[in-house]
Amino acid sequence: MPTRRQVLGCPVDAVTLSQAVDRVERWVGIGEQRRGCAINANKLVQLSNDSTLRDEIFAADLILPDGSAVLWAAQWEGTRLPARVTGVDLMEALLDRAVTLGWRPFLLGATPEVLERAVRALKDRHPALSLAGHHHGFFDDAETMARHIASTSPDLLFVAMGTPSQEHFLHRWGSVCNARFAMGVGGSVDVLAGAQPRAPRWLQDHSLEWAWRVGREPRKRWRRLLDPVRVLSRALRNRGTS
């Protein structure tokens, strides 16, 4: 059944986490190159002002509703999304599946120190996991990096370089990297490394992870509070004109 919906004009897939994982498993199994991304309020604001980023996100094969404001905006526009599916949750679920199915992931992004911590944490958590490779996010030649990634024959590629850098890289060089499934995952490598802890589960379940992040880093994140307001204001205007 079709799962794609529209939220403020952006395509979003109405899937649960398990459905997203199953979809990626099918793609990897048949050897197709596919690309995913996760949409939150900040990205909705960015793509409304950046046509290049908009085209790159719209071209993704799997677009996840990562952010409570996306679910709320969808509901206000009369669209139902079954669940919030974060990029980090999908990445961790796919890493779990990689152990079972023998997939080889490649991690690209973060600082050298954080990346090494993330790799050690992964090895501690999944001793049987075989990484195709890893590289920090500071490099000069994107084509050379893409060809290096391809030489490792990865099944999965997770790019943690932040928006819009990760979307630019995957849109231009994703096919060269030759991973079966590639996705931009923002700060997820920092989460794996323990450098950026997640909110307690009860806050995640009540759609309050954003408040926890702002409380931890108010100077860095307070401006991001405006993004959900902008998104929900647009959804409300759309509802009023429908």
Residue frames relative to the residue before (quaternion, step in Angstrom):
aa qw qx qy qz dx dy dz
M 1.0000 0.0000 0.0000 0.0000 0.00 0.00 0.00
P 0.5332 -0.6174 0.4574 0.3539 3.61 -1.03 0.69
T 0.1656 -0.8101 0.5577 0.0732 3.56 -0.95 0.85
R 0.5541 0.6468 -0.3945 0.3450 3.59 1.20 -0.23
R 0.0935 -0.7733 0.6270 0.0140 3.52 -0.98 1.02
Q 0.3739 -0.6882 0.5640 0.2618 3.55 -1.35 0.04
V 0.0083 -0.7700 0.6378 -0.0188 3.55 -0.92 0.99
L 0.8118 -0.1286 0.0119 0.5695 3.56 -0.40 1.28
G 0.7228 -0.4520 0.2325 0.4682 3.55 1.03 0.83
C 0.6165 0.5300 -0.3469 0.4676 3.59 1.28 -0.03
P 0.4167 -0.6948 0.5134 0.2830 3.62 -0.83 0.84
V 0.0164 0.7744 -0.6304 0.0513 3.55 -0.99 0.95
D 0.3627 -0.7418 0.5227 0.2122 3.59 -0.92 0.86
A 0.3244 -0.7416 0.5640 0.1636 3.53 -0.88 1.06
V 0.3210 0.7378 -0.5183 0.2897 3.55 0.24 1.32
T 0.4199 -0.6331 0.5763 0.3012 3.51 -1.32 0.35
L 0.6925 -0.4506 0.3401 0.4492 3.56 -1.27 0.14
S 0.6789 0.4904 -0.3076 0.4516 3.60 0.83 -0.92
Q 0.6387 0.5158 -0.3302 0.4658 3.60 1.03 -0.70
A 0.6360 0.5190 -0.3292 0.4667 3.58 1.02 -0.76
V 0.6472 0.5113 -0.3181 0.4674 3.59 0.95 -0.86
D 0.6566 0.5105 -0.3125 0.4589 3.59 0.91 -0.88
R 0.6369 0.5273 -0.3313 0.4545 3.57 1.01 -0.79
V 0.6573 0.4921 -0.3139 0.4767 3.58 0.93 -0.86
E 0.6220 0.5461 -0.3479 0.4402 3.58 0.97 -0.77
R 0.6407 0.5128 -0.3306 0.4662 3.60 0.97 -0.78
W 0.6631 0.5096 -0.3116 0.4511 3.58 0.91 -0.88
V 0.6606 0.4910 -0.3113 0.4750 3.56 0.90 -0.89
G 0.6542 0.5523 -0.3108 0.4128 3.56 0.97 -0.88
I 0.7519 0.3563 -0.2128 0.5123 3.59 1.02 -0.73
G 0.5381 -0.6966 0.3595 0.3098 3.56 1.30 0.21
E 0.4307 0.6978 -0.4728 0.3225 3.58 1.15 0.42
Q 0.3894 -0.6779 0.5648 0.2643 3.56 -1.18 0.57
R 0.0652 0.7937 -0.5978 0.0918 3.56 -0.65 1.14
R 0.2164 -0.7807 0.5777 0.0998 3.54 -1.23 0.52
G 0.1292 -0.7961 0.5890 0.0505 3.54 -1.05 0.82
C 0.0195 -0.7648 0.6419 0.0513 3.52 -1.34 0.27
A 0.3130 -0.7246 0.5825 0.1941 3.54 -1.29 0.35
I 0.2423 -0.7920 0.5527 0.0925 3.55 -0.89 1.03
N 0.0211 0.7648 -0.6439 0.0073 3.56 -0.96 0.91
A 0.7549 -0.3904 0.2528 0.4623 3.57 -1.26 -0.01
N 0.6413 0.5358 -0.3338 0.4361 3.58 0.95 -0.83
K 0.6752 0.4784 -0.3052 0.4712 3.59 0.94 -0.81
L 0.6100 0.5401 -0.3604 0.4542 3.59 1.02 -0.67
V 0.6500 0.4947 -0.3153 0.4831 3.58 1.03 -0.76
Q 0.6629 0.5188 -0.3129 0.4398 3.59 0.89 -0.92
L 0.7226 0.4563 -0.2819 0.4360 3.58 0.75 -0.98
S 0.5788 0.5742 -0.3847 0.4327 3.59 1.20 -0.35
N 0.7483 0.3475 -0.1952 0.5303 3.58 1.25 -0.41
D 0.7271 0.3660 -0.1994 0.5455 3.59 1.28 -0.08
S 0.2651 -0.8090 0.5036 0.1471 3.58 -0.13 1.26
T 0.6099 0.5484 -0.3604 0.4442 3.61 1.07 -0.61
L 0.6687 0.4783 -0.2944 0.4872 3.56 0.88 -0.92
R 0.6208 0.5482 -0.3446 0.4421 3.57 0.99 -0.79
D 0.6728 0.4856 -0.3044 0.4678 3.59 0.87 -0.90
E 0.6544 0.5225 -0.3168 0.4454 3.60 0.99 -0.79
I 0.6766 0.4726 -0.2945 0.4818 3.58 0.95 -0.83
F 0.6587 0.5224 -0.3168 0.4392 3.58 0.90 -0.87
A 0.6556 0.5272 -0.3071 0.4449 3.59 1.16 -0.56
A 0.5023 0.6624 -0.4305 0.3516 3.61 1.22 -0.19
D 0.4768 -0.6877 0.4813 0.2609 3.55 -1.15 0.70
L 0.7689 0.1471 -0.0835 0.6166 3.57 1.22 -0.48
I 0.0092 -0.7980 0.6007 -0.0472 3.59 -0.61 1.19
L 0.1940 -0.8371 0.5086 0.0543 3.54 -0.35 1.30
P 0.4116 -0.6842 0.5377 0.2708 3.61 -1.10 0.65
D 0.0496 0.8102 -0.5745 0.1049 3.56 0.12 1.35
G 0.7237 0.3629 -0.2756 0.5182 3.58 -0.06 1.25
S 0.5067 -0.6795 0.4462 0.2871 3.53 -0.86 1.00
A 0.6202 0.5607 -0.3523 0.4206 3.58 1.02 -0.74
V 0.6090 0.5458 -0.3575 0.4511 3.59 1.10 -0.62
L 0.6627 0.4937 -0.3037 0.4741 3.59 0.95 -0.87
W 0.6625 0.5004 -0.3107 0.4627 3.58 0.94 -0.87
A 0.6485 0.5115 -0.3236 0.4615 3.59 0.94 -0.86
A 0.6294 0.5308 -0.3326 0.4598 3.58 0.99 -0.81
Q 0.6638 0.5048 -0.3048 0.4601 3.57 0.91 -0.92
W 0.6658 0.5003 -0.3091 0.4592 3.59 0.92 -0.84
E 0.6886 0.4451 -0.2762 0.5015 3.58 1.15 -0.56
G 0.5721 -0.6301 0.3629 0.3794 3.58 1.29 0.06
T 0.5671 0.5727 -0.3811 0.4529 3.57 1.24 0.46
R 0.2610 -0.7777 0.5526 0.1475 3.57 -0.91 0.87
L 0.0562 -0.7463 0.6628 0.0225 3.53 -0.98 0.99
P 0.4583 -0.7503 0.3999 0.2591 3.60 -0.61 1.08
A 0.8224 -0.0400 0.0808 0.5616 3.59 1.02 -0.65
R 0.4668 -0.5939 0.5644 0.3328 3.49 -1.37 0.31
V 0.0364 -0.7900 0.6119 -0.0133 3.57 -0.81 1.03
T 0.2012 -0.8201 0.5270 0.0958 3.57 -0.28 1.23
G 0.6191 -0.5548 0.4113 0.3738 3.52 -1.23 0.49
V 0.6707 0.4938 -0.3118 0.4574 3.57 0.93 -0.83
D 0.6300 0.5220 -0.3451 0.4598 3.60 1.03 -0.67
L 0.6575 0.4862 -0.3208 0.4780 3.59 0.95 -0.80
M 0.6364 0.5280 -0.3408 0.4473 3.59 0.91 -0.81
E 0.6890 0.4725 -0.2939 0.4645 3.58 0.84 -0.94
A 0.6391 0.5124 -0.3317 0.4679 3.60 1.02 -0.72
L 0.6655 0.4886 -0.3063 0.4739 3.58 1.00 -0.76
L 0.6110 0.5234 -0.3541 0.4768 3.59 1.08 -0.58
D 0.6135 0.5241 -0.3408 0.4825 3.58 1.06 -0.70
R 0.6743 0.4867 -0.2891 0.4743 3.57 0.92 -0.92
A 0.5990 0.5799 -0.3559 0.4221 3.59 1.10 -0.68
V 0.6192 0.5345 -0.3442 0.4609 3.57 1.04 -0.72
T 0.6869 0.4981 -0.2807 0.4485 3.56 0.89 -0.95
L 0.7990 0.3326 -0.1419 0.4804 3.57 0.87 -0.98
G 0.5104 -0.6840 0.4028 0.3308 3.59 1.26 0.01
W 0.3283 0.7403 -0.5189 0.2737 3.59 1.15 0.51
R 0.2686 -0.7520 0.5844 0.1444 3.54 -1.20 0.63
P 0.1593 -0.8146 0.5526 0.0750 3.61 -0.35 1.21
F 0.2106 -0.7181 0.6447 0.1564 3.52 -1.36 0.43
L 0.1914 -0.7735 0.5968 0.0941 3.56 -0.94 0.95
L 0.0010 0.7895 -0.6127 0.0343 3.56 -0.82 1.04
G 0.6865 0.4867 -0.3498 0.4116 3.56 -0.79 1.01
A 0.6957 0.4425 -0.3844 0.4154 3.52 -1.44 -0.01
T 0.6184 -0.5132 0.4202 0.4215 3.56 -1.29 -0.04
P 0.6625 -0.5025 0.3483 0.4328 3.62 -1.15 0.36
E 0.6726 0.5070 -0.3094 0.4414 3.59 0.92 -0.88
V 0.6769 0.4827 -0.2936 0.4717 3.58 0.88 -0.94
L 0.6421 0.5284 -0.3322 0.4452 3.58 0.94 -0.81
E 0.6572 0.4998 -0.3227 0.4629 3.60 0.89 -0.83
R 0.6340 0.5143 -0.3321 0.4725 3.58 1.02 -0.71
A 0.6449 0.5185 -0.3193 0.4618 3.56 1.01 -0.80
V 0.6481 0.5108 -0.3203 0.4653 3.59 0.95 -0.82
R 0.6481 0.5018 -0.3254 0.4715 3.60 0.94 -0.82
A 0.6479 0.5158 -0.3228 0.4582 3.58 0.97 -0.85
L 0.6412 0.5205 -0.3242 0.4614 3.57 1.00 -0.79
K 0.6660 0.4992 -0.3086 0.4604 3.58 0.92 -0.86
D 0.6354 0.5115 -0.3307 0.4746 3.58 1.08 -0.68
R 0.6990 0.4752 -0.2657 0.4637 3.55 0.98 -0.88
H 0.8013 0.1198 -0.0201 0.5858 3.56 1.00 -0.90
P 0.1656 -0.8258 0.5298 0.1002 3.63 0.23 1.15
A 0.6914 0.4835 -0.2825 0.4565 3.59 1.11 -0.61
L 0.5085 0.6594 -0.4259 0.3539 3.60 1.24 -0.16
S 0.1752 -0.7743 0.6022 0.0842 3.56 -0.92 0.95
L 0.2238 -0.7817 0.5703 0.1166 3.57 -0.41 1.21
A 0.4514 -0.6528 0.5333 0.2926 3.54 -1.06 0.78
G 0.7294 -0.3305 0.2310 0.5526 3.56 1.10 -0.71
H 0.1335 -0.7722 0.6110 0.1121 3.53 -1.32 -0.03
H 0.0351 0.7766 -0.6282 0.0319 3.55 -1.21 0.59
H 0.5085 -0.6497 0.4710 0.3121 3.56 -1.04 0.79
G 0.6126 -0.6254 0.3753 0.3047 3.53 -1.28 0.35
F 0.6119 0.5443 -0.3547 0.4511 3.60 1.22 0.22
F 0.2991 0.7266 -0.5572 0.2686 3.55 -0.17 1.31
D 0.4855 -0.7117 0.4472 0.2403 3.55 -1.18 0.66
D 0.7942 0.2747 -0.1144 0.5298 3.57 0.96 -0.83
A 0.3080 -0.7906 0.5016 0.1689 3.59 -0.25 1.27
E 0.6444 0.5262 -0.3388 0.4394 3.60 0.96 -0.78
T 0.6442 0.5133 -0.3204 0.4678 3.57 0.96 -0.84
M 0.6464 0.5101 -0.3202 0.4685 3.56 0.99 -0.82
A 0.6502 0.5187 -0.3231 0.4514 3.59 0.92 -0.86
R 0.6783 0.4782 -0.2983 0.4714 3.58 0.93 -0.82
H 0.5989 0.5381 -0.3581 0.4728 3.58 1.12 -0.59
I 0.6423 0.5126 -0.3245 0.4685 3.58 0.93 -0.87
A 0.6521 0.5225 -0.3192 0.4471 3.58 0.90 -0.90
S 0.6416 0.5491 -0.3296 0.4221 3.59 1.01 -0.76
T 0.6601 0.4966 -0.3106 0.4702 3.61 1.23 -0.36
S 0.3242 -0.7858 0.4680 0.2414 3.61 1.34 -0.10
P 0.1273 0.8301 -0.5342 0.0966 3.61 0.66 1.03
D 0.3990 -0.6699 0.5636 0.2727 3.54 -1.21 0.53
L 0.7824 0.1530 -0.0512 0.6015 3.55 1.07 -0.87
L 0.0725 -0.7702 0.6317 0.0500 3.56 -1.16 0.68
F 0.0743 -0.7828 0.6177 0.0076 3.55 -0.74 1.13
V 0.1155 -0.8100 0.5748 0.0150 3.57 -0.62 1.20
A 0.0671 -0.8172 0.5718 -0.0265 3.55 -0.46 1.27
M 0.3085 0.7676 -0.4972 0.2614 3.56 0.45 1.23
G 0.5395 -0.6331 0.4020 0.3829 3.59 1.25 0.08
T 0.4800 -0.6512 0.5153 0.2826 3.53 -1.30 0.49
P 0.6101 -0.1885 -0.7689 -0.0332 1.62 -1.89 1.66
S 0.3850 0.7655 -0.4682 0.2157 3.63 1.23 -0.08
Q 0.6897 0.4799 -0.3064 0.4473 3.58 0.86 -0.90
E 0.6391 0.5132 -0.3309 0.4676 3.60 1.04 -0.70
H 0.6254 0.5268 -0.3362 0.4673 3.60 1.01 -0.80
F 0.6713 0.5069 -0.3055 0.4462 3.58 0.85 -0.97
L 0.7114 0.4619 -0.2770 0.4515 3.59 0.77 -0.98
H 0.6463 0.5148 -0.3378 0.4508 3.59 0.98 -0.74
R 0.7278 0.4272 -0.2431 0.4782 3.60 0.92 -0.87
W 0.8392 0.2309 -0.0650 0.4880 3.56 0.84 -0.99
G 0.3937 0.7557 -0.4622 0.2454 3.59 1.23 -0.04
S 0.6726 0.4928 -0.3141 0.4539 3.59 0.91 -0.85
V 0.6232 0.5318 -0.3377 0.4633 3.57 1.12 -0.63
C 0.6237 0.5559 -0.3341 0.4364 3.59 1.04 -0.77
N 0.2278 -0.8479 0.4571 0.1424 3.57 1.27 -0.51
A 0.3590 0.6881 -0.5397 0.3263 3.59 1.02 0.77
R 0.5452 -0.6218 0.4473 0.3405 3.56 -1.11 0.64
F 0.7815 0.0110 -0.0109 0.6237 3.57 1.10 -0.68
A 0.0300 -0.7960 0.6038 -0.0312 3.55 -0.80 1.07
M 0.0319 0.8124 -0.5779 0.0708 3.54 -1.00 0.82
G 0.3931 -0.6743 0.5715 0.2531 3.53 -1.15 0.70
V 0.0910 -0.8442 0.5282 -0.0045 3.58 -0.71 1.06
G 0.4640 -0.7324 0.4284 0.2543 3.59 1.17 0.45
G 0.8266 -0.2060 0.1754 0.4935 3.55 -0.77 -1.09
S 0.3258 0.7938 -0.4744 0.1966 3.59 1.21 0.29
V 0.6078 0.5368 -0.3641 0.4580 3.60 1.07 -0.60
D 0.6048 0.5399 -0.3491 0.4700 3.59 1.10 -0.64
V 0.6276 0.5229 -0.3292 0.4737 3.57 1.09 -0.72
L 0.6416 0.5224 -0.3216 0.4604 3.58 0.94 -0.88
A 0.7019 0.4791 -0.2609 0.4580 3.55 0.99 -0.87
G 0.4700 -0.6683 0.4483 0.3626 3.57 1.21 -0.38
A 0.4728 0.6816 -0.4341 0.3514 3.57 1.29 0.13
Q 0.7713 0.1667 -0.0972 0.6066 3.59 1.21 -0.49
P 0.1721 -0.8199 0.5364 0.1016 3.60 0.09 1.22
R 0.4446 -0.6772 0.5203 0.2701 3.53 -1.20 0.60
A 0.6292 -0.5212 0.4165 0.3986 3.52 -1.31 0.32
P 0.6200 -0.5131 0.4160 0.4234 3.59 -1.18 0.39
R 0.6497 -0.5680 0.3431 0.3709 3.55 -1.09 0.76
W 0.6546 0.5254 -0.3432 0.4216 3.62 0.92 -0.80
L 0.6297 0.5062 -0.3401 0.4812 3.59 1.12 -0.56
Q 0.6176 0.5280 -0.3421 0.4720 3.59 1.04 -0.73
D 0.6804 0.5073 -0.2906 0.4419 3.56 0.91 -0.95
H 0.7314 0.3859 -0.2253 0.5152 3.58 1.17 -0.56
S 0.5277 -0.6832 0.3826 0.3293 3.58 1.25 0.52
L 0.5294 0.6439 -0.3940 0.3872 3.57 1.09 0.71
E 0.3134 0.7692 -0.5072 0.2298 3.58 1.18 0.37
W 0.6006 0.5743 -0.3543 0.4290 3.57 1.08 -0.71
A 0.6578 0.5082 -0.3130 0.4595 3.60 0.97 -0.84
W 0.6275 0.5372 -0.3271 0.4589 3.56 1.06 -0.77
R 0.6553 0.5111 -0.3106 0.4614 3.58 0.99 -0.83
V 0.6520 0.5011 -0.3170 0.4725 3.56 0.95 -0.86
G 0.6502 0.5284 -0.3170 0.4445 3.58 0.98 -0.81
R 0.6698 0.4938 -0.2954 0.4693 3.59 1.08 -0.68
E 0.8077 0.1062 -0.0193 0.5796 3.57 1.00 -0.86
P 0.0522 -0.8624 0.5014 0.0467 3.61 0.61 1.07
R 0.6651 0.5100 -0.3283 0.4356 3.62 0.90 -0.79
K 0.6925 0.4797 -0.2707 0.4659 3.57 1.04 -0.78
R 0.8237 0.3304 -0.1106 0.4473 3.56 0.89 -0.97
W 0.4715 0.7126 -0.4571 0.2468 3.62 1.11 -0.27
R 0.6156 0.5548 -0.3554 0.4323 3.59 1.08 -0.65
R 0.6064 0.5719 -0.3551 0.4231 3.58 1.15 -0.60
L 0.5185 0.6391 -0.4168 0.3859 3.58 1.24 -0.30
L 0.6196 0.5677 -0.3385 0.4233 3.56 1.17 -0.58
D 0.5867 0.6197 -0.3727 0.3647 3.59 1.09 -0.63
P 0.6706 0.4653 -0.3305 0.4738 3.66 0.81 -0.80
V 0.6101 0.5459 -0.3546 0.4517 3.59 1.07 -0.69
R 0.6567 0.5020 -0.3093 0.4702 3.59 0.93 -0.89
V 0.6656 0.5139 -0.3054 0.4467 3.57 0.91 -0.95
L 0.7108 0.4536 -0.2700 0.4648 3.57 0.81 -0.98
S 0.5961 0.5486 -0.3648 0.4590 3.60 1.11 -0.57
R 0.6507 0.5029 -0.3134 0.4748 3.57 0.99 -0.83
A 0.6482 0.5152 -0.3215 0.4594 3.58 0.96 -0.86
L 0.6490 0.5163 -0.3185 0.4591 3.57 1.00 -0.80
R 0.6405 0.5082 -0.3239 0.4759 3.58 1.02 -0.78
N 0.6402 0.5264 -0.3199 0.4590 3.57 1.00 -0.82
R 0.6455 0.5183 -0.3159 0.4636 3.55 1.03 -0.83
G 0.6767 0.5123 -0.2968 0.4376 3.54 1.00 -0.81
T 0.7213 0.4166 -0.2485 0.4943 3.58 1.17 -0.51
S 0.5601 0.6227 -0.3896 0.3831 3.60 1.28 -0.13
